[in-house]
Amino acid sequence: MTGVMASAGIPMDAGEKCVLLLKKCTKVLDCFDSKKTTVDAYIEDAPFLKDKKVGDVELKFVHQVFYGCTRYSKFLKLFVTSFLYKCPATALRAEQTLYTVLAYLLFFRLDELGVPEFRQFLACGHGTATALLALMQYALSVEDLEKWVKVEWCKHYDVNYIEEEIIGKLQSYAEELRPVVEEVEYKATGIVKAAGEVQGGPIRSEKKLTEPKPFNITAPRPRLIPEPEVISREVKAQPIPATLHKTSLAKVEEEKKKRSEEEKAKTSAKYTSDDHFRLETAVRRDHAGDMDKIAQEVEAQEMAECTFQPKPAKKLVAPTEDAQVRYTTAAVLREDALLKQKQAKEYQILKRYEEDLHDASQFNSWQEKMKEKDHLEEEARMHQRIVEMQMARESAIEAQEAEKRKKAILAEHQKEELLVQLAEKEKEFEVELENKKVIVEQTIEEREKTRIAEQAALEARLENAEKLRKEKEAEFERKKREDEQEMERRKDLIRQIRALEKAPVERFKMFDPAEPPCQGLLEEMSLAELRERLKIVTSQREKETEEKRERQMAKKVEKQEELTEKVHMMAKVRERAREEQQVRHDFMRKQKVVEEEQKQKHREKCIEEVAEKLQQKKKAKKEEEMRLKRELKEISVKRQFLAANAEMVEAKAHAEQHAGLDREAKHRQTSLLVEQRRRNKIKVAEAQIFRDNKEREANEYKDMQAAVTERVQRAKVADQALKEEIVKTTQSARQLQWAHEKKNVAEFGHSSNAYIKRTQTRMSVST
């Protein structure tokens, strides 16, 4: 689950990646139908998961989320349903699948995903911010979970599992999730209840805090500190001892040596020579020194025998002949196949020439000339286009500069018009502001009525919720008693089954390798006979293997001779092809030089023509600028004349504005009617499509039931026929065996039985 932000090869930031993953997960859950396909088959065949933006890591993430939501569907459905029921004003039904995915990540995969990456899923912008805030507050509130959904969870899961692994585990992340909740709250409401810092920066409370100020109290007088006592710092040294002048360092050293010698003599007197350890290593010679000498002598003797002096290296002589390359069998066969193809083509050409008395060489030469001519014309056209593009670039630069000059002239003209329009806009704004103030007063009155209606609806919903909660508690108690009775019944059955299994049953049969199994089957034989036949078959297979090996060796020798002949033939063909290629390359080199000269002449001609065209365009641009200046000058003169009659112009402008507003209202009304008709038509079509789909699904389901019923009937008939055939075969085999035994008894008597023979043998031996 970790590392889901890995890239899929397409540049994309973390927010877009999270939005893409959430959309894919919700779409997978919405489109899945357990009645039509399985989970694995649906993941492999889903077309929207084959998008290039979805890499292997993202696909694995979607796969795991889909598996987890399917596995814990009951748990997540109860949680999301209770959340929608508790917060109907903020939660949206359209985002129910998104709440399911986020609840799965929060309850089951938060320890693997991590709080930072879960924060990115909440902050990516997919989903309503207020709904996500309500979801996080509901999931982290132990009281709300116990009040709304814990009882329903305990009907399907163990109580300890719910309290410890679900609620307790999520509460352990409460401190880490608190900044995430504050960030979502700031995005949804613009403020945070508990002042703090979020990722966007510090959130400061709008309310001015109280600033403490000191009281105006008279300061007390400072107390008098007594003068400290004077400490004497005089140092008095002790007198020098008299013994210091009676001795010296030399005498002290001599006394030390005497004391050490006396201690050694006392210690050696305590021990005799017999008390010392006698080690064999003390008798041995010094191995380290002797080994070094011996090694040097041996090395000197060995080096004395080394009289070899290497010869100086020879200079590298370049080979005068081509190297002989040894080809593999595959290379020889491949080249031989190409050679045979060429020979077959030449044979077909000669045969066609013999039949029609002419060949395609003349046509091929004409075709090559035409292709060469077309190629030269295409290259000439391309060179002309290149030159034209270079010249067009210069023309575009000049046109851009001319356009800038033109825009500057128009900008000066528009500035004057803009000042007049701004003055008119201010007057219209004042009138519109007065109208909006009246609308605001009306809206405030209507809003108070809405709050009263909302409070009444909320009280009705709370009463209904309390009734449903009591009914669920009674149902839970009844279901608990039924489960306990069912568990006692199952335990009783298990004890009975275990008692039956503990009863001992003795089953054994003596085995004789020389005796057939006598099961009534055809071609039965004993184990001894089977081993003898196995030896015979093994010897036959060994003989066949040896003969096959000899045939393969003969084929291998024959194939090697054939390859040698092919190698000699291909060497001759290769030498001839090399000579022809050398001649062809010389001809192409000369042809290329001629083509380059022709291209250079054509290029120079194109440059001259394009330069002349550019000169004409520049001249036309200058004339256009002069004409524009004259027109703008005439417009300014006309505006001066029209300014004298400003009232008439203003009245005409107001009339035109009212006419425009009428036209706009008519157009808006017409477009709304057309849009409504289109929506009604779409709604009717969707209803018809829904009915058709339902009818088609019902027909498909009936056809599937009929097909399955027919297939089951056929299988039952075939199974019955097979069982009857097995019974008949078994009866016929038993009758044959019984007839054979009866015949043997009639012919030989009971003495032919193996058991009778063994009994007679034992009796004869005992006598």
Secondary structure as UniProt FT lines:
FT   TURN            2..5
FT   HELIX           14..31
FT   TURN            34..36
FT   HELIX           39..45
FT   HELIX           47..50
FT   TURN            52..53
FT   HELIX           56..71
FT   HELIX           73..86
FT   TURN            88..90
FT   HELIX           93..95
FT   HELIX           96..108
FT   HELIX           110..113
FT   HELIX           115..123
FT   HELIX           129..140
FT   HELIX           142..148
FT   HELIX           150..156
FT   HELIX           159..160
FT   HELIX           161..168
FT   HELIX           169..172
FT   HELIX           174..189
FT   STRAND          197..198
FT   TURN            199..200
FT   STRAND          201..202
FT   HELIX           242..245
FT   HELIX           249..270
FT   HELIX           273..275
FT   HELIX           280..283
FT   HELIX           287..305
FT   HELIX           329..356
FT   HELIX           361..501
FT   TURN            513..514
FT   TURN            522..523
FT   HELIX           527..643
FT   TURN            644..645
FT   HELIX           646..748
FT   HELIX           750..752
FT   HELIX           754..766
//
